Amino acid sequence: MAKLNVVIADDHPIVLLGVRELIERDERFSVVGEAMCSNELIELLKRQSVDLVITDFNMPADSPYGDGLKLVEYLLRHFADVKVLVLTMISSPLILTRLHELGVVGVIQKSQLHDEIQLALMAVAQGRSFNSAKPAPTCVKEPNVALDERLSRLSPKEFEILRMFVAGQSVTTIARNLSRSAKTISTQKIAAMRKLDVASDQDLLTYCLENNVFS
């Protein structure tokens, strides 16, 4: 039986190394390429026969292909025969649901990578989807119900815009990366801030970082 070709995409070399090592334990798969940004990933897919892409959700922003939902949508639209498995630290049900709606073969929480990668590969080899376990708790505190309720008000687009903004991208850069007008992005960002009940950019950054919304 021919091995399934895999490309790994992540901007952290240590993650690339770790994922490659885990994949190479499964004789049904062969890692044929690695990418540290969206550009490298797309170029690999254009010239290489690939069965599975394992990509981080958060990638460097300086690419016309973007990252997050935009990159996943591009991959699934332009490389329909390639299965996409997403690695992420984001636990928002909104985004996880949207990823599955788009058609990814599975989503793995990075905190569960060592436990779940083999299960995910088995599902891919058998032509099945993979459902990750819930993110492991990072502390012993009770769940922040108020925070969850606020985040649940955000649309996937609003969540994505805030993720990119908190990562350091300006409204203009986000608009360019998402192929939308700066006015539209600004309007959606302000709407999201209202839903989170924050009044300024600094309050937004503090809120997201203190609550580990995007990590």
GUTOR-596198 format. One record per atom (N, C-alpha, C): residue in one letter; atom name; z, x, y. Coordinates in Angstrom, 1 decimal. Layout:
! GUTOR-596198
 code site     c3     c1     c2
    A   CA      Z      X      Y
...
//
This chain:
! GUTOR-596198
 code site     c3     c1     c2
    M    N    0.0    0.8   -1.2
    M   CA    0.0    0.0    0.0
    M    C    0.0    0.9    1.2
    A    N   -0.9    0.6    2.2
    A   CA   -1.0    1.4    3.4
    A    C    0.2    1.2    4.3
    K    N    0.6    2.3    4.9
    K   CA    1.8    2.2    5.8
    K    C    1.4    1.4    7.1
    L    N    2.4    0.8    7.7
    L   CA    2.2    0.1    9.0
    L    C    2.4    1.1   10.1
    N    N    1.5    1.2   11.0
    N   CA    1.6    2.1   12.1
    N    C    2.5    1.6   13.2
    V    N    3.4    2.4   13.7
    V   CA    4.3    2.0   14.7
    V    C    4.3    2.9   16.0
    V    N    4.3    2.3   17.1
    V   CA    4.5    3.0   18.4
    V    C    5.8    2.6   19.0
    I    N    6.6    3.6   19.5
    I   CA    7.9    3.4   20.1
    I    C    7.8    3.7   21.6
    A    N    8.3    2.8   22.4
    A   CA    8.3    3.0   23.9
    A    C    9.7    2.9   24.4
    D    N   10.1    3.9   25.1
    D   CA   11.5    3.9   25.8
    D    C   11.5    5.1   26.7
    D    N   12.1    5.0   27.8
    D   CA   12.1    6.1   28.8
    D    C   13.2    7.1   28.6
    H    N   14.0    6.9   27.5
    H   CA   15.0    7.8   27.2
    H    C   14.7    8.6   25.9
    P    N   14.5    9.9   26.0
    P   CA   14.1   10.7   24.9
    P    C   15.0   10.6   23.7
    I    N   16.3   10.5   24.0
    I   CA   17.3   10.4   22.9
    I    C   17.1    9.1   22.1
    V    N   16.7    8.0   22.8
    V   CA   16.5    6.7   22.1
    V    C   15.2    6.8   21.3
    L    N   14.2    7.5   21.8
    L   CA   13.0    7.6   21.1
    L    C   13.3    8.4   19.8
    L    N   14.0    9.5   19.9
    L   CA   14.4   10.3   18.7
    L    C   15.2    9.5   17.7
    G    N   16.2    8.7   18.2
    G   CA   17.0    7.9   17.3
    G    C   16.2    6.8   16.6
    V    N   15.3    6.1   17.3
    V   CA   14.6    5.0   16.7
    V    C   13.6    5.6   15.7
    R    N   12.9    6.7   16.1
    R   CA   12.0    7.4   15.1
    R    C   12.7    7.7   13.8
    E    N   13.9    8.3   13.9
    E   CA   14.6    8.7   12.7
    E    C   15.0    7.5   11.9
    L    N   15.3    6.4   12.5
    L   CA   15.6    5.2   11.7
    L    C   14.4    4.6   11.0
    I    N   13.3    4.6   11.8
    I   CA   12.0    4.1   11.2
    I    C   11.5    4.9   10.0
    E    N   11.7    6.2   10.2
    E   CA   11.1    7.1    9.1
    E    C   11.9    7.0    7.8
    R    N   13.0    6.3    7.8
    R   CA   13.8    6.1    6.6
    R    C   13.1    5.0    5.7
    D    N   12.2    4.3    6.3
    D   CA   11.5    3.2    5.6
    D    C   10.0    3.7    5.3
    E    N    9.7    3.8    4.1
    E   CA    8.4    4.4    3.7
    E    C    7.3    3.5    3.9
    R    N    7.5    2.2    4.3
    R   CA    6.5    1.3    4.6
    R    C    5.9    1.5    6.0
    F    N    6.5    2.3    6.8
    F   CA    6.1    2.5    8.2
    F    C    5.9    3.9    8.6
    S    N    5.0    4.1    9.5
    S   CA    4.7    5.5   10.0
    S    C    4.6    5.5   11.5
    V    N    5.4    6.3   12.2
    V   CA    5.4    6.4   13.6
    V    C    4.2    7.2   14.1
    V    N    3.3    6.6   14.8
    V   CA    2.0    7.3   15.2
    V    C    1.9    7.6   16.6
    G    N    3.0    7.2   17.4
    G   CA    3.0    7.5   18.8
    G    C    4.3    7.2   19.5
    E    N    4.5    7.8   20.6
    E   CA    5.7    7.5   21.4
    E    C    5.3    7.5   22.9
    A    N    5.9    6.6   23.7
    A   CA    5.6    6.4   25.1
    A    C    6.9    6.3   25.9
    M    N    6.9    6.9   27.1
    M   CA    8.0    6.9   27.9
    M    C    7.8    6.0   29.2
    C    N    6.7    5.3   29.2
    C   CA    6.4    4.4   30.3
    C    C    5.3    3.4   29.9
    S    N    5.1    2.4   30.6
    S   CA    4.2    1.4   30.2
    S    C    2.7    1.9   30.2
    N    N    2.4    2.8   31.1
    N   CA    1.1    3.4   31.1
    N    C    0.8    4.1   29.8
    E    N    1.7    4.9   29.4
    E   CA    1.5    5.7   28.2
    E    C    1.4    4.8   27.0
    L    N    2.2    3.7   27.0
    L   CA    2.1    2.7   25.9
    L    C    0.8    2.1   25.8
    I    N    0.3    1.6   26.9
    I   CA   -1.0    0.9   26.9
    I    C   -2.2    1.8   26.5
    E    N   -2.1    3.1   27.0
    E   CA   -3.1    4.1   26.6
    E    C   -3.1    4.3   25.1
    L    N   -1.9    4.4   24.5
    L   CA   -1.8    4.6   23.1
    L    C   -2.4    3.5   22.3
    L    N   -2.2    2.3   22.8
    L   CA   -2.7    1.1   22.1
    L    C   -4.2    1.0   22.2
    K    N   -4.7    1.5   23.3
    K   CA   -6.2    1.4   23.4
    K    C   -6.9    2.4   22.5
    R    N   -6.3    3.5   22.1
    R   CA   -7.0    4.5   21.3
    R    C   -6.5    4.6   19.9
    Q    N   -5.4    3.9   19.6
    Q   CA   -4.7    4.1   18.3
    Q    C   -4.6    2.8   17.6
    S    N   -4.8    2.8   16.3
    S   CA   -4.6    1.6   15.5
    S    C   -3.1    1.4   15.3
    V    N   -2.6    0.3   15.8
    V   CA   -1.2    0.1   15.7
    V    C   -0.9   -1.3   15.2
    D    N    0.2   -1.4   14.3
    D   CA    0.6   -2.7   13.7
    D    C    1.8   -3.2   14.4
    L    N    2.7   -2.3   14.9
    L   CA    3.9   -2.7   15.5
    L    C    4.3   -1.9   16.7
    V    N    4.7   -2.5   17.8
    V   CA    5.2   -1.8   19.0
    V    C    6.7   -2.1   19.1
    I    N    7.5   -1.1   19.2
    I   CA    9.0   -1.3   19.4
    I    C    9.2   -0.8   20.8
    T    N    9.5   -1.7   21.7
    T   CA    9.6   -1.3   23.1
    T    C   10.9   -1.7   23.8
    D    N   11.4   -0.9   24.6
    D   CA   12.6   -1.2   25.5
    D    C   12.1   -2.3   26.5
    F    N   13.1   -3.2   26.8
    F   CA   12.8   -4.2   27.8
    F    C   12.7   -3.6   29.2
    N    N   13.6   -2.7   29.5
    N   CA   13.6   -2.0   30.8
    N    C   12.9   -0.7   30.7
    M    N   11.8   -0.7   31.5
    M   CA   11.0    0.5   31.6
    M    C   10.8    1.0   33.0
    P    N   10.4    2.2   33.3
    P   CA   10.1    2.7   34.6
    P    C    9.2    1.7   35.4
    A    N    9.5    1.5   36.7
    A   CA    8.8    0.5   37.5
    A    C    7.4    0.9   38.0
    D    N    7.1    2.2   38.0
    D   CA    5.9    2.7   38.6
    D    C    4.7    2.6   37.7
    S    N    4.4    1.3   37.3
    S   CA    3.3    1.1   36.4
    S    C    2.7   -0.3   36.7
    P    N    1.3   -0.3   36.7
    P   CA    0.7   -1.7   37.0
    P    C    1.0   -2.7   35.9
    Y    N    1.4   -2.2   34.7
    Y   CA    1.8   -3.1   33.6
    Y    C    3.2   -3.6   33.7
    G    N    4.0   -3.0   34.6
    G   CA    5.4   -3.4   34.8
    G    C    6.2   -3.2   33.5
    D    N    7.3   -4.0   33.5
    D   CA    8.2   -3.9   32.3
    D    C    8.7   -5.3   32.1
    G    N    9.7   -5.5   31.3
    G   CA   10.3   -6.8   31.1
    G    C    9.3   -7.8   30.6
    L    N    9.5   -9.0   31.1
    L   CA    8.6  -10.1   30.6
    L    C    7.1   -9.8   30.9
    K    N    6.9   -9.2   32.1
    K   CA    5.5   -9.0   32.4
    K    C    4.8   -8.1   31.4
    L    N    5.5   -7.0   31.0
    L   CA    4.9   -6.1   30.0
    L    C    4.7   -6.8   28.6
    V    N    5.7   -7.5   28.2
    V   CA    5.6   -8.2   26.9
    V    C    4.5   -9.2   26.9
    E    N    4.3  -10.0   28.0
    E   CA    3.2  -10.9   28.1
    E    C    1.9  -10.2   28.1
    Y    N    1.8   -9.0   28.7
    Y   CA    0.5   -8.3   28.7
    Y    C    0.2   -7.8   27.3
    L    N    1.2   -7.2   26.6
    L   CA    1.0   -6.7   25.2
    L    C    0.5   -7.8   24.3
    L    N    1.2   -9.0   24.4
    L   CA    0.8  -10.1   23.5
    L    C   -0.5  -10.7   23.8
    R    N   -0.9  -10.6   25.1
    R   CA   -2.2  -11.2   25.5
    R    C   -3.4  -10.3   25.2
    H    N   -3.2   -9.0   25.4
    H   CA   -4.3   -8.1   25.2
    H    C   -4.3   -7.3   23.9
    F    N   -3.3   -7.4   23.1
    F   CA   -3.2   -6.8   21.8
    F    C   -2.7   -7.8   20.8
    A    N   -3.4   -8.8   20.6
    A   CA   -3.0  -10.0   19.9
    A    C   -2.6   -9.6   18.4
    D    N   -3.2   -8.6   17.9
    D   CA   -3.0   -8.2   16.5
    D    C   -1.8   -7.3   16.3
    V    N   -1.2   -6.9   17.4
    V   CA    0.0   -6.0   17.3
    V    C    1.3   -6.8   17.4
    K    N    2.2   -6.6   16.5
    K   CA    3.5   -7.3   16.6
    K    C    4.4   -6.5   17.6
    V    N    5.2   -7.2   18.3
    V   CA    6.1   -6.6   19.3
    V    C    7.6   -6.9   19.0
    L    N    8.3   -5.8   18.9
    L   CA    9.8   -5.9   18.6
    L    C   10.4   -5.3   19.9
    V    N   11.3   -6.1   20.5
    V   CA   11.9   -5.7   21.8
    V    C   13.3   -5.2   21.6
    L    N   13.6   -4.0   22.2
    L   CA   15.0   -3.5   22.3
    L    C   15.6   -3.8   23.7
    T    N   16.8   -4.3   23.7
    T   CA   17.4   -4.6   25.0
    T    C   18.9   -4.6   25.0
    M    N   19.5   -4.5   26.2
    M   CA   20.9   -4.6   26.4
    M    C   21.2   -5.9   27.1
    I    N   20.2   -6.7   27.4
    I   CA   20.4   -7.9   28.1
    I    C   20.7   -9.0   27.1
    S    N   21.8   -9.8   27.4
    S   CA   22.2  -10.8   26.4
    S    C   22.0  -12.2   27.0
    S    N   21.3  -12.3   28.1
    S   CA   21.0  -13.7   28.7
    S    C   20.2  -14.5   27.7
    P    N   20.8  -15.7   27.3
    P   CA   20.0  -16.6   26.4
    P    C   18.7  -17.0   27.0
    L    N   18.7  -17.1   28.3
    L   CA   17.4  -17.5   29.0
    L    C   16.3  -16.5   28.7
    I    N   16.6  -15.2   28.8
    I   CA   15.5  -14.2   28.6
    I    C   15.2  -14.1   27.1
    L    N   16.3  -14.1   26.3
    L   CA   16.0  -14.0   24.8
    L    C   15.2  -15.1   24.3
    T    N   15.5  -16.3   24.8
    T   CA   14.7  -17.5   24.4
    T    C   13.3  -17.3   24.9
    R    N   13.1  -16.9   26.1
    R   CA   11.7  -16.7   26.6
    R    C   10.9  -15.7   25.8
    L    N   11.6  -14.6   25.4
    L   CA   10.9  -13.6   24.6
    L    C   10.4  -14.2   23.3
    H    N   11.2  -15.0   22.7
    H   CA   10.8  -15.6   21.4
    H    C    9.6  -16.6   21.7
    E    N    9.7  -17.3   22.8
    E   CA    8.7  -18.3   23.2
    E    C    7.3  -17.6   23.4
    L    N    7.4  -16.4   23.9
    L   CA    6.2  -15.6   24.2
    L    C    5.5  -15.2   22.8
    G    N    6.3  -15.0   21.8
    G   CA    5.8  -14.7   20.5
    G    C    6.2  -13.3   20.0
    V    N    7.2  -12.7   20.5
    V   CA    7.7  -11.4   19.9
    V    C    8.1  -11.6   18.5
    V    N    8.0  -10.6   17.7
    V   CA    8.4  -10.8   16.3
    V    C   10.0  -10.7   16.1
    G    N   10.6  -10.2   17.2
    G   CA   12.1  -10.1   17.2
    G    C   12.6   -9.4   18.4
    V    N   13.9   -9.5   18.6
    V   CA   14.6   -8.8   19.7
    V    C   15.9   -8.2   19.0
    I    N   16.1   -6.9   19.3
    I   CA   17.3   -6.2   18.8
    I    C   18.1   -5.8   20.0
    Q    N   19.4   -6.2   20.0
    Q   CA   20.3   -5.6   21.0
    Q    C   20.5   -4.1   20.7
    K    N   20.5   -3.3   21.7
    K   CA   20.6   -1.9   21.5
    K    C   22.0   -1.5   20.9
    S    N   23.0   -2.4   21.2
    S   CA   24.3   -2.1   20.6
    S    C   24.3   -2.4   19.1
    Q    N   23.3   -3.1   18.6
    Q   CA   23.2   -3.4   17.2
    Q    C   22.1   -2.6   16.5
    L    N   21.5   -1.7   17.2
    L   CA   20.2   -1.0   16.7
    L    C   20.4   -0.5   15.3
    H    N   21.4    0.3   15.0
    H   CA   21.6    1.0   13.7
    H    C   21.8   -0.1   12.6
    D    N   22.4   -1.2   12.9
    D   CA   22.7   -2.2   11.9
    D    C   21.5   -3.1   11.6
    E    N   20.6   -3.2   12.6
    E   CA   19.6   -4.3   12.5
    E    C   18.1   -3.7   12.4
    I    N   17.9   -2.5   12.7
    I   CA   16.5   -2.0   12.7
    I    C   15.9   -2.2   11.3
    Q    N   16.6   -1.8   10.2
    Q   CA   16.1   -1.9    8.9
    Q    C   15.8   -3.4    8.5
    L    N   16.7   -4.3    9.0
    L   CA   16.4   -5.7    8.7
    L    C   15.2   -6.2    9.4
    A    N   15.0   -5.7   10.7
    A   CA   13.9   -6.1   11.5
    A    C   12.6   -5.6   10.8
    L    N   12.6   -4.3   10.4
    L   CA   11.4   -3.7    9.7
    L    C   11.1   -4.5    8.4
    M    N   12.1   -4.9    7.7
    M   CA   11.8   -5.6    6.5
    M    C   11.2   -7.0    6.8
    A    N   11.6   -7.6    7.9
    A   CA   11.0   -8.9    8.3
    A    C    9.6   -8.7    8.7
    V    N    9.3   -7.6    9.4
    V   CA    7.9   -7.4    9.9
    V    C    7.0   -7.1    8.7
    A    N    7.5   -6.3    7.7
    A   CA    6.7   -6.0    6.5
    A    C    6.4   -7.2    5.7
    Q    N    7.3   -8.2    5.8
    Q   CA    7.1   -9.4    5.0
    Q    C    6.4  -10.5    5.8
    G    N    6.0  -10.2    7.1
    G   CA    5.3  -11.2    7.9
    G    C    6.2  -12.2    8.5
    R    N    7.6  -11.9    8.6
    R   CA    8.5  -12.9    9.1
    R    C    9.0  -12.5   10.5
    S    N    9.6  -13.4   11.2
    S   CA   10.2  -13.1   12.5
    S    C   11.6  -12.6   12.2
    F    N   12.2  -11.9   13.2
    F   CA   13.6  -11.4   13.0
    F    C   14.5  -12.0   14.1
    N    N   15.6  -12.5   13.7
    N   CA   16.6  -13.1   14.6
    N    C   17.8  -12.2   14.7
    S    N   18.0  -11.5   15.8
    S   CA   19.1  -10.6   15.9
    S    C   20.4  -11.4   15.9
    A    N   21.5  -10.7   15.5
    A   CA   22.8  -11.2   15.6
    A    C   23.2  -11.3   17.1
    K    N   24.2  -12.0   17.4
    K   CA   24.7  -12.1   18.8
    K    C   25.2  -10.7   19.3
    P    N   25.0  -10.4   20.6
    P   CA   25.5   -9.2   21.1
    P    C   27.0   -9.0   20.7
    A    N   27.3   -7.7   20.4
    A   CA   28.7   -7.4   20.1
    A    C   29.5   -7.5   21.3
    P    N   30.8   -8.0   21.3
    P   CA   31.6   -8.0   22.5
    P    C   31.9   -6.6   22.9
    T    N   32.0   -6.4   24.2
    T   CA   32.2   -5.1   24.8
    T    C   33.7   -5.0   25.2
    C    N   34.4   -6.1   25.2
    C   CA   35.8   -6.0   25.6
    C    C   36.6   -7.1   24.9
    V    N   37.9   -7.2   25.1
    V   CA   38.7   -8.2   24.4
    V    C   39.0   -9.4   25.3
    K    N   38.4   -9.4   26.5
    K   CA   38.7  -10.5   27.4
    K    C   38.0  -11.7   27.0
    E    N   38.5  -12.9   27.4
    E   CA   37.9  -14.1   27.1
    E    C   36.5  -14.2   27.8
    P    N   35.5  -14.9   27.3
    P   CA   34.2  -15.1   27.9
    P    C   34.4  -15.6   29.3
    N    N   33.6  -15.1   30.2
    N   CA   33.6  -15.5   31.6
    N    C   32.7  -16.8   31.7
    V    N   33.3  -17.9   31.6
    V   CA   32.6  -19.2   31.5
    V    C   31.9  -19.4   32.9
    A    N   32.6  -19.2   34.0
    A   CA   32.0  -19.4   35.3
    A    C   30.8  -18.6   35.5
    L    N   30.8  -17.3   35.0
    L   CA   29.7  -16.4   35.1
    L    C   28.5  -16.9   34.3
    D    N   28.8  -17.4   33.0
    D   CA   27.8  -17.9   32.2
    D    C   27.1  -19.1   32.8
    E    N   27.9  -20.0   33.4
    E   CA   27.4  -21.2   34.0
    E    C   26.5  -20.9   35.2
    R    N   26.8  -19.9   36.0
    R   CA   26.0  -19.5   37.1
    R    C   24.7  -18.9   36.6
    L    N   24.7  -18.0   35.6
    L   CA   23.5  -17.4   35.1
    L    C   22.6  -18.4   34.5
    S    N   23.2  -19.4   33.8
    S   CA   22.4  -20.4   33.2
    S    C   21.5  -21.2   34.2
    R    N   21.9  -21.2   35.4
    R   CA   21.2  -21.9   36.5
    R    C   19.9  -21.2   36.8
    L    N   19.8  -19.9   36.5
    L   CA   18.6  -19.2   36.9
    L    C   17.4  -19.5   36.0
    S    N   16.2  -19.5   36.6
    S   CA   15.0  -19.6   35.8
    S    C   14.7  -18.2   35.3
    P    N   13.8  -18.1   34.2
    P   CA   13.5  -16.8   33.7
    P    C   12.9  -15.9   34.8
    K    N   12.1  -16.5   35.7
    K   CA   11.4  -15.7   36.8
    K    C   12.5  -15.2   37.8
    E    N   13.5  -16.1   38.1
    E   CA   14.5  -15.6   39.0
    E    C   15.4  -14.5   38.4
    F    N   15.7  -14.7   37.1
    F   CA   16.5  -13.7   36.4
    F    C   15.7  -12.3   36.4
    E    N   14.4  -12.4   36.2
    E   CA   13.6  -11.2   36.1
    E    C   13.5  -10.5   37.5
    I    N   13.4  -11.3   38.5
    I   CA   13.3  -10.7   39.9
    I    C   14.7  -10.0   40.2
    L    N   15.8  -10.7   39.9
    L   CA   17.1  -10.1   40.2
    L    C   17.2   -8.8   39.4
    R    N   16.8   -8.8   38.1
    R   CA   16.9   -7.6   37.3
    R    C   16.2   -6.4   37.9
    M    N   15.0   -6.7   38.4
    M   CA   14.2   -5.6   39.0
    M    C   14.8   -5.2   40.3
    F    N   15.3   -6.1   41.1
    F   CA   16.0   -5.8   42.4
    F    C   17.2   -4.9   42.2
    V    N   18.0   -5.3   41.2
    V   CA   19.3   -4.6   40.9
    V    C   18.9   -3.2   40.4
    A    N   17.7   -3.0   39.8
    A   CA   17.3   -1.7   39.2
    A    C   16.8   -0.8   40.4
    G    N   16.7   -1.4   41.6
    G   CA   16.3   -0.5   42.7
    G    C   15.0   -0.8   43.3
    Q    N   14.3   -1.8   42.9
    Q   CA   13.0   -2.1   43.4
    Q    C   13.1   -3.0   44.6
    S    N   12.3   -2.8   45.6
    S   CA   12.3   -3.6   46.8
    S    C   11.5   -4.9   46.5
    V    N   11.6   -5.9   47.4
    V   CA   10.9   -7.1   47.3
    V    C    9.4   -6.9   47.3
    T    N    9.0   -6.0   48.1
    T   CA    7.5   -5.6   48.2
    T    C    7.0   -5.0   46.8
    T    N    7.8   -4.1   46.3
    T   CA    7.5   -3.5   45.0
    T    C    7.5   -4.5   43.9
    I    N    8.5   -5.4   43.9
    I   CA    8.5   -6.5   42.8
    I    C    7.3   -7.4   42.9
    A    N    6.9   -7.7   44.2
    A   CA    5.8   -8.6   44.4
    A    C    4.5   -7.9   43.9
    R    N    4.4   -6.6   44.1
    R   CA    3.2   -5.9   43.6
    R    C    3.2   -5.8   42.1
    N    N    4.3   -5.6   41.5
    N   CA    4.4   -5.4   40.1
    N    C    4.2   -6.8   39.4
    L    N    4.6   -7.9   40.0
    L   CA    4.4   -9.2   39.4
    L    C    3.2   -9.9   39.9
    S    N    2.4   -9.2   40.7
    S   CA    1.1   -9.8   41.3
    S    C    1.4  -11.1   42.0
    R    N    2.4  -11.1   42.8
    R   CA    2.8  -12.3   43.6
    R    C    3.0  -11.8   45.1
    S    N    3.1  -12.8   46.0
    S   CA    3.3  -12.4   47.4
    S    C    4.7  -12.1   47.6
    A    N    5.0  -11.2   48.6
    A   CA    6.3  -10.8   48.9
    A    C    7.1  -12.1   49.4
    K    N    6.5  -13.0   50.0
    K   CA    7.1  -14.2   50.5
    K    C    7.7  -15.0   49.3
    T    N    6.8  -15.1   48.3
    T   CA    7.2  -15.9   47.1
    T    C    8.4  -15.2   46.4
    I    N    8.4  -13.9   46.3
    I   CA    9.5  -13.2   45.6
    I    C   10.7  -13.3   46.4
    S    N   10.6  -13.2   47.8
    S   CA   11.8  -13.3   48.6
    S    C   12.4  -14.7   48.5
    T    N   11.6  -15.7   48.5
    T   CA   12.1  -17.1   48.3
    T    C   12.8  -17.3   47.0
    Q    N   12.2  -16.8   45.9
    Q   CA   12.9  -16.9   44.6
    Q    C   14.1  -16.1   44.5
    K    N   14.2  -14.9   45.2
    K   CA   15.4  -14.1   45.2
    K    C   16.5  -14.8   45.9
    I    N   16.2  -15.4   47.1
    I   CA   17.2  -16.2   47.8
    I    C   17.7  -17.4   47.1
    A    N   16.8  -18.0   46.4
    A   CA   17.2  -19.2   45.5
    A    C   18.2  -18.8   44.4
    A    N   17.9  -17.6   43.8
    A   CA   18.7  -17.1   42.8
    A    C   20.1  -16.7   43.3
    M    N   20.1  -16.1   44.5
    M   CA   21.4  -15.7   45.1
    M    C   22.2  -16.9   45.4
    R    N   21.6  -18.0   45.8
    R   CA   22.4  -19.3   46.1
    R    C   23.0  -19.8   44.8
    K    N   22.2  -19.7   43.7
    K   CA   22.8  -20.2   42.4
    K    C   23.9  -19.3   41.9
    L    N   23.9  -18.0   42.3
    L   CA   25.0  -17.1   41.9
    L    C   26.1  -17.1   42.9
    D    N   25.9  -17.8   44.1
    D   CA   26.9  -18.0   45.1
    D    C   27.2  -16.6   45.8
    V    N   26.2  -15.8   46.0
    V   CA   26.3  -14.5   46.8
    V    C   25.5  -14.6   48.0
    A    N   26.0  -14.0   49.1
    A   CA   25.4  -14.2   50.4
    A    C   24.6  -13.1   50.9
    S    N   24.7  -11.9   50.3
    S   CA   24.0  -10.7   50.8
    S    C   23.5   -9.9   49.7
    D    N   22.6   -8.9   50.0
    D   CA   22.1   -8.0   48.9
    D    C   23.2   -7.2   48.4
    Q    N   24.1   -6.7   49.2
    Q   CA   25.2   -5.9   48.7
    Q    C   26.1   -6.7   47.8
    D    N   26.4   -8.0   48.2
    D   CA   27.2   -8.8   47.3
    D    C   26.5   -9.1   46.0
    L    N   25.2   -9.2   46.0
    L   CA   24.4   -9.4   44.8
    L    C   24.5   -8.2   43.9
    L    N   24.3   -7.0   44.4
    L   CA   24.4   -5.8   43.6
    L    C   25.8   -5.7   43.0
    T    N   26.8   -5.9   43.9
    T   CA   28.2   -5.8   43.4
    T    C   28.5   -6.8   42.3
    Y    N   28.1   -8.0   42.5
    Y   CA   28.3   -9.1   41.5
    Y    C   27.6   -8.7   40.1
    C    N   26.4   -8.3   40.2
    C   CA   25.7   -8.0   38.9
    C    C   26.2   -6.7   38.2
    L    N   26.6   -5.7   39.0
    L   CA   27.1   -4.5   38.4
    L    C   28.5   -4.7   37.9
    E    N   29.3   -5.4   38.6
    E   CA   30.7   -5.6   38.1
    E    C   30.8   -6.4   36.9
    N    N   29.8   -7.4   36.7
    N   CA   29.8   -8.3   35.6
    N    C   28.8   -7.8   34.5
    N    N   28.2   -6.6   34.7
    N   CA   27.3   -6.1   33.7
    N    C   26.2   -7.1   33.3
    V    N   25.6   -7.7   34.3
    V   CA   24.6   -8.8   34.1
    V    C   23.4   -8.2   33.4
    F    N   23.0   -7.0   33.8
    F   CA   21.7   -6.5   33.3
    F    C   21.9   -5.2   32.4
    S    N   23.1   -5.1   31.9
    S   CA   23.3   -3.9   31.0
    S    C   24.1   -4.3   29.8
//
